[in-house]
Amino acid sequence: MPSPRRNVEGRPLGASAANCSSSVPGSPAHGGGGGRFEFQALLSGRTGADPACARLRASESPVHRRGSFPLAAAGPAPAPPAPPPEDDRMTLNPSFLAIALRSLLAIDLWLSKKLGVCAGESSSWGSARPLMKLLEISGHGVPWLLGTLYCLSRSDSWAGREVLMNLLFALLLDLLLVAAMKGLVRRRRPAHNQMDMFFTLSVDKYSFPSGHTTRAALVSRFILNHLVLAIPLRVLVVLWAFILGLSRVMLGRHNVTDVAFGFFVGYMQYSIVDYFWLSPHNAPFLFVLWNQQ
């Protein structure tokens, strides 16, 4: 004789169903309505129900279905992403000034390379390189310092000594300021430059600003203001300073901006020298010391 079918808990399936139906008002076991099944009474019957029936009703409840939980039971909504820091926003969206500076730098490098026609013997104007190097020596600091000291030792007038003393002061000021700016900026010389310069120091491996150009602008303005020269000689002094600055780019020693800023620095250096002009009245110890020598 086949055994009756059983549910998960081991009870006969018929008994479980009978218990479920008997616990609900209106079912045949409960004495209600001749087999009429009341669905509302089945859902509302809570007391005296079989545990299996309760689990069945709980499993069929829409609250326990996957994805049917209400929004109130869910966790807190994720916070919106924080805006990027100010530095990142500047990097992603560079300012107009940064774009302009980069464009000017690119133009400066391109123009300096185009004008470096005497950078090497194989360049387009390589034959003029010895002349450019001779012009380079004319603007070097060592010849100017030695020449000023020699003239100062041979001068026998107070006016001449005063002018030469201030020229020496201007040359020393130029050396200090240019060395300080080169050490701070540390801009490398152009890639097509050949390091065959006359008497270089440690800071001479940097290019900004051009020391030859600052010295040319300073000396030319000093000469034009304190020496009585004819007009042709004054024109030659200005041309010497201009050609000397241009030769720095043609030799590949400097970029165009190095030379342009060098002219500005040299022009302003003379204003400093003129403001702190040394004379026997404000610096008598210097002239007395020199007279004793």
Secondary structure per residue as TSV (DSSP state, phi and psi in degrees):
chain	resnum	aa	ss	phi	psi
A	1	M	-	360.0	124.0
A	2	P	-	-66.8	142.9
A	3	S	-	-76.7	148.2
A	4	P	-	-67.6	150.4
A	5	R	-	-67.9	140.9
A	6	R	B	-120.5	154.4
A	7	N	-	-88.0	-168.2
A	8	V	T	-64.8	-34.5
A	9	E	T	-86.5	3.2
A	10	G	S	93.0	-4.4
A	11	R	S	-81.4	153.2
A	12	P	B	-63.4	142.7
A	13	L	H	-62.2	-34.9
A	14	G	H	-68.0	-37.8
A	15	A	H	-66.7	-38.7
A	16	S	H	-64.1	-43.1
A	17	A	H	-65.6	-36.5
A	18	A	H	-66.1	-40.2
A	19	N	H	-62.5	-42.2
A	20	C	H	-62.7	-42.6
A	21	S	H	-74.2	-30.7
A	22	S	H	-75.5	-22.7
A	23	S	T	-83.0	-7.6
A	24	V	S	-104.8	129.1
A	25	P	T	-63.5	140.6
A	26	G	T	95.3	-7.4
A	27	S	S	-82.1	164.5
A	28	P	G	-61.7	-37.6
A	29	A	G	-68.1	-24.2
A	30	H	G	-87.7	-6.4
A	31	G	T	91.4	14.3
A	32	G	-	-101.6	153.1
A	33	G	G	25.6	30.7
A	34	G	G	59.3	51.8
A	35	G	G	88.3	1.4
A	36	R	-	-74.1	125.8
A	37	F	-	-96.1	119.3
A	38	E	-	-98.0	108.2
A	39	F	H	-70.7	-37.1
A	40	Q	H	-65.9	-36.6
A	41	A	H	-69.4	-31.8
A	42	L	H	-64.8	-41.2
A	43	L	H	-74.4	-30.7
A	44	S	H	-87.6	-10.4
A	45	G	-	-78.0	111.7
A	46	R	-	-115.1	-32.9
A	47	T	T	-93.5	141.4
A	48	G	T	74.0	12.5
A	49	A	-	-83.3	153.5
A	50	D	-	-72.5	143.7
A	51	P	H	-58.9	-35.2
A	52	A	H	-63.7	-39.9
A	53	C	H	-66.0	-37.5
A	54	A	H	-64.0	-42.1
A	55	R	H	-65.6	-36.8
A	56	L	H	-63.8	-43.1
A	57	R	H	-67.3	-36.2
A	58	A	H	-67.4	-37.2
A	59	S	H	-70.0	-28.6
A	60	E	H	-85.7	-6.4
A	61	S	S	-68.7	138.5
A	62	P	G	-67.9	-14.8
A	63	V	G	-70.8	-30.2
A	64	H	G	-91.4	1.0
A	65	R	S	-76.7	151.4
A	66	R	T	-66.6	132.5
A	67	G	T	79.6	2.8
A	68	S	-	-103.7	11.8
A	69	F	-	-70.9	143.6
A	70	P	-	-71.1	164.1
A	71	L	G	-67.3	-26.1
A	72	A	G	-67.5	-29.1
A	73	A	G	-80.1	-14.9
A	74	A	S	-72.0	163.3
A	75	G	-	-73.3	176.9
A	76	P	-	-66.1	146.7
A	77	A	-	-66.8	142.6
A	78	P	-	-64.2	141.4
A	79	A	-	-70.2	147.2
A	80	P	-	-66.3	150.4
A	81	P	-	-63.6	141.2
A	82	A	-	-71.1	147.2
A	83	P	-	-65.8	151.3
A	84	P	-	-65.3	153.5
A	85	P	-	-60.7	167.1
A	86	E	H	-63.4	-37.4
A	87	D	H	-65.9	-41.4
A	88	D	H	-66.3	-37.5
A	89	R	H	-65.9	-35.8
A	90	M	H	-68.2	-34.0
A	91	T	H	-70.1	-41.9
A	92	L	H	-72.6	-29.3
A	93	N	S	-129.0	79.0
A	94	P	-	-65.0	151.8
A	95	S	-	-77.0	168.0
A	96	F	H	-67.0	-33.2
A	97	L	H	-66.0	-41.1
A	98	A	H	-64.9	-40.7
A	99	I	H	-64.9	-40.1
A	100	A	H	-65.8	-41.0
A	101	L	H	-66.0	-40.0
A	102	R	H	-66.5	-36.5
A	103	S	H	-66.9	-42.3
A	104	L	H	-64.8	-37.3
A	105	L	H	-65.0	-40.3
A	106	A	H	-65.4	-40.6
A	107	I	H	-65.5	-39.3
A	108	D	H	-61.3	-46.4
A	109	L	H	-65.6	-40.8
A	110	W	H	-66.1	-45.2
A	111	L	H	-67.8	-36.9
A	112	S	H	-65.2	-38.3
A	113	K	H	-69.2	-36.0
A	114	K	H	-68.4	-35.7
A	115	L	H	-84.2	-9.2
A	116	G	-	-78.2	62.2
A	117	V	T	-81.9	-10.4
A	118	C	T	-118.2	23.6
A	119	A	S	-68.3	-25.2
A	120	G	S	-150.0	168.5
A	121	E	T	-65.2	-26.8
A	122	S	T	-89.2	4.6
A	123	S	S	-73.1	173.3
A	124	S	T	-64.7	-35.2
A	125	W	T	-112.5	39.1
A	126	G	G	-63.3	-27.1
A	127	S	G	-67.9	-23.0
A	128	A	G	-89.9	4.9
A	129	R	H	-64.3	-41.8
A	130	P	H	-59.9	-36.8
A	131	L	H	-67.8	-38.9
A	132	M	H	-66.4	-34.8
A	133	K	H	-71.2	-33.1
A	134	L	H	-65.5	-39.6
A	135	L	H	-66.4	-31.1
A	136	E	H	-64.7	-40.6
A	137	I	H	-65.4	-32.1
A	138	S	H	-65.6	-20.6
A	139	G	T	-107.1	9.9
A	140	H	-	-74.2	152.9
A	141	G	H	-74.0	-31.4
A	142	V	H	-65.0	-48.6
A	143	P	H	-61.2	-36.4
A	144	W	H	-69.5	-40.3
A	145	L	H	-65.9	-45.8
A	146	L	H	-65.1	-39.8
A	147	G	H	-67.0	-38.3
A	148	T	H	-67.3	-41.4
A	149	L	H	-64.5	-38.2
A	150	Y	H	-67.2	-46.1
A	151	C	H	-64.8	-34.2
A	152	L	H	-68.1	-34.1
A	153	S	H	-74.1	-25.8
A	154	R	H	-94.2	-8.3
A	155	S	-	-77.5	141.0
A	156	D	-	-123.1	15.6
A	157	S	S	-121.6	148.0
A	158	W	H	-67.0	-37.1
A	159	A	H	-66.7	-43.2
A	160	G	H	-64.4	-40.9
A	161	R	H	-65.3	-36.3
A	162	E	H	-64.5	-43.9
A	163	V	H	-65.8	-45.5
A	164	L	H	-67.9	-34.0
A	165	M	H	-63.8	-40.6
A	166	N	H	-73.3	-30.6
A	167	L	H	-66.2	-39.9
A	168	L	H	-63.6	-40.3
A	169	F	H	-62.7	-39.2
A	170	A	H	-66.7	-41.8
A	171	L	H	-66.0	-40.5
A	172	L	H	-67.3	-39.1
A	173	L	H	-62.8	-39.5
A	174	D	H	-63.1	-43.5
A	175	L	H	-61.7	-42.7
A	176	L	H	-68.7	-45.4
A	177	L	H	-67.3	-43.0
A	178	V	H	-66.5	-41.2
A	179	A	H	-63.0	-38.8
A	180	A	H	-66.9	-42.9
A	181	M	H	-68.0	-38.4
A	182	K	H	-65.5	-38.5
A	183	G	H	-68.7	-28.2
A	184	L	H	-81.3	-45.4
A	185	V	H	-77.1	-45.8
A	186	R	-	56.4	49.0
A	187	R	-	-87.6	127.0
A	188	R	B	-69.6	153.3
A	189	R	-	-70.9	161.7
A	190	P	-	-56.4	152.0
A	191	A	T	-66.8	-26.8
A	192	H	T	-88.8	10.7
A	193	N	-	-81.9	145.7
A	194	Q	-	-109.1	122.1
A	195	M	-	-78.9	71.1
A	196	D	-	-121.7	37.2
A	197	M	-	-78.0	164.0
A	198	F	S	-87.0	119.1
A	199	F	S	52.9	79.7
A	200	T	-	-99.9	153.8
A	201	L	-	-111.6	-176.6
A	202	S	G	-66.2	-36.0
A	203	V	G	-78.8	-8.4
A	204	D	G	-73.6	-6.9
A	205	K	G	-76.1	-12.1
A	206	Y	B	-97.2	159.1
A	207	S	-	-115.7	-16.7
A	208	F	S	-108.9	122.9
A	209	P	S	-89.0	179.3
A	210	S	-	-78.5	116.4
A	211	G	H	-67.3	-37.2
A	212	H	H	-62.2	-39.0
A	213	T	H	-71.1	-41.9
A	214	T	H	-62.3	-39.5
A	215	R	H	-68.8	-39.0
A	216	A	H	-64.8	-42.9
A	217	A	H	-66.9	-40.6
A	218	L	H	-65.5	-49.0
A	219	V	H	-67.2	-41.0
A	220	S	H	-64.8	-40.6
A	221	R	H	-69.2	-35.8
A	222	F	H	-64.3	-44.5
A	223	I	H	-66.2	-42.1
A	224	L	H	-66.1	-24.1
A	225	N	H	-95.1	-18.0
A	226	H	H	-127.1	0.1
A	227	L	S	-122.4	138.5
A	228	V	-	-87.9	109.4
A	229	L	-	-127.0	154.1
A	230	A	-	-71.7	163.6
A	231	I	H	-61.1	-43.4
A	232	P	H	-59.3	-39.0
A	233	L	H	-67.9	-36.5
A	234	R	H	-65.2	-37.5
A	235	V	H	-66.5	-39.8
A	236	L	H	-63.4	-36.7
A	237	V	H	-64.0	-43.2
A	238	V	H	-66.6	-42.0
A	239	L	H	-64.4	-37.9
A	240	W	H	-60.4	-44.9
A	241	A	H	-64.7	-41.1
A	242	F	H	-68.7	-44.9
A	243	I	H	-68.7	-34.3
A	244	L	H	-62.6	-42.5
A	245	G	H	-65.2	-40.1
A	246	L	H	-66.7	-34.5
A	247	S	H	-66.1	-25.6
A	248	R	H	-65.1	-33.9
A	249	V	H	-79.5	-38.3
A	250	M	H	-67.0	-33.4
A	251	L	T	-78.6	-7.8
A	252	G	T	79.8	13.3
A	253	R	S	-74.2	-35.8
A	254	H	S	-138.5	163.0
A	255	N	-	-87.2	170.6
A	256	V	H	-64.4	-40.8
A	257	T	H	-67.2	-29.5
A	258	D	H	-62.5	-42.3
A	259	V	H	-73.0	-42.4
A	260	A	H	-62.1	-44.8
A	261	F	H	-68.9	-29.6
A	262	G	H	-64.8	-40.3
A	263	F	H	-61.2	-41.4
A	264	F	H	-65.8	-43.7
A	265	V	H	-65.0	-43.6
A	266	G	H	-63.7	-37.3
A	267	Y	H	-65.0	-40.3
A	268	M	H	-75.2	-26.4
A	269	Q	H	-64.9	-36.2
A	270	Y	H	-65.1	-35.0
A	271	S	H	-62.1	-36.8
A	272	I	H	-66.7	-43.0
A	273	V	H	-64.4	-40.4
A	274	D	H	-67.6	-32.3
A	275	Y	H	-72.3	-38.7
A	276	F	T	-102.7	43.3
A	277	W	-	-61.8	129.3
A	278	L	-	-88.2	134.4
A	279	S	-	-146.5	166.8
A	280	P	T	-62.4	-14.1
A	281	H	T	-86.1	-42.3
A	282	N	T	-97.4	-16.0
A	283	A	-	-139.2	64.0
A	284	P	H	-69.5	-27.2
A	285	F	H	-65.1	-32.3
A	286	L	H	-66.2	-44.1
A	287	F	H	-73.3	-35.9
A	288	V	H	-66.1	-40.4
A	289	L	H	-63.3	-39.7
A	290	W	H	-71.3	-34.9
A	291	N	H	-66.3	-33.7
A	292	Q	H	-69.5	-29.7
A	293	Q	-	-74.1	360.0
